[in-house]
């Protein structure tokens, strides 16, 4: 979807219709692009209806009943373009404010989600370090207390022999 000109940005719309911007001068070509503006000035309903009336009068004029095909095409284009509804300036301002508010809330939610993700990662790292410390402590305790290991082996051998004696008695 390539266009010759750049599409309108939100700042263009807000700047053009903001209450701080100077009032537009009503001239014959108020809707045309000026050298300083990036986008055309808005056409007001009165200008639009005036254009439609002039073109309709031109089509219905008895003095000039024959229009060239090019003039007919131009009148059709003007009628079609002026038939489209013009967005309300107040609605555009409300929509721009809503977009700004939603963008702010989205950024806030993204920031909160990132903080939560970092908190979970640090908690997970803490649990991992605690597990490593417990494993290290347990393995250290096993290697430093060989008497307990010997006692466990003797107890295990004793239980195995008792188990063997009981099996012989049952059989």
Beta strands, then each sheet from edge to edge (+ up, - down):
end
